Amino acid sequence: MKARIAAGIVAAASLLCALALAVAVFHGYWRHRACFDESGRCFVPEDGAVHSADSLFLAPLALVFGILCIAASRYAARR
């Protein structure tokens, strides 16, 4: 019973982390992917901000947390 509750908590926490990282990737890289230059920077005049292609490194972390969420959910449902 305690393992099932712990797996549910891990699943919920990893889902929140995966969603937060996915939103960060979307707003930092994906939305502006067409305007990056050879140095990996993109200036958006509407925002007045310079976005960097370095925010793409968050995508694998979002994937890892998503996989952890799926695994913990399956474990919680199995027991």
N, C-alpha and C positions, 0 to 999 in steps of 0.2 A: 504494500500500500504506500509506504513512504517513497519507494523507488518510482512509483507511478506519479506521485505528486511532484517529485524532483524532476522527472523527465518532462512533465507538463510545464514546469517553471522554466526549464532550460529551453524548451520549444518556444515558449512565449517570448523569452528574452532574446533568443537568437532571431526570431521573426522580426522583432522590433529593430534589432541591429541591422539585419539584412535590408529592411525597408528604408531605414535612415541612410545607409550607405548607398542604396540604389538611387534615392532622391538626390544625394550629394553628387553622384556621378552624372545624373541627368542634368542638374543645374550647372555643374561646373564644366562638363565636357560635352555631353551628347547634344545638348541644345545648340551649341556653337561649333560643332565639329567641322562645318564647311569653311569657316573663316580662319582656321589656324594656319600660320605661316611656317616657314622652315625652322624657325626657332622654337616652335611649339607654343606661341602666344596668339591671343585673339583679342583685339580691342573692340568692344561693343559700345558705340556712341550713345545708345539709348540708356544703358546702365551707367556709362561713364567708368567702366571697369575693364581691367585686363584679365582675361581668363587664361589659365595655363593648361596644357595638355597633361600635366603631371597629375591632375585629379583623376585620370583614368586608372591609376594604381589602386583605387578603391573598389573597382569592379571585381577583381578576384576575391577580395575580402567579403563583398556582398554575396558572392557565389558560395563561399565557404560557410558563411552563416546560414544561407538558405538550405544548403545540404544538411547542416547540423540540425536545423529546424525540422526538416523532413525526417531525419533519422530519429530524433527525440520523440516526435509525434508518433511514429510507427512503433517505437519502443513502449510508449505510454499506452497505446491502444492495444498492444499485444498482451500485456500483462494483466 
